[in-house]
Amino acid sequence: MNFAHTCTPKPVLWLGHLLKKASYVTVDLIQQSADSIFQVPSESDSSVMYAVSVSDGMCSCKDGACGKFCKHQAAVMQHMSG
């Protein structure tokens, strides 16, 4: 109903969508490799890790490399911000 009545801004809806897509990522799957770089596993192949740079706002996945905010970045935001 919030969406139908435009009470929820589109970025909030998009973040919710990405967090659902990233629901396979748990805090113990995220590895910090540097001060602002985190490694997040691929959903389809857990041996593939994507590098999320918090300082640059980039991810090494296909979407993140194009500048989009991706599910890997959403997972880091959800689990590692604090």
Buried (B, 14 or more C-beta within 10 A) or exposed (E): EEEEEEEEEEEEEEBEEBBEBBEEBEEEBBEEEEEEBBBBBEBEEEEEBBBBBBEEEBBBBEBBEEEEBBBBBBBBBBBBEE
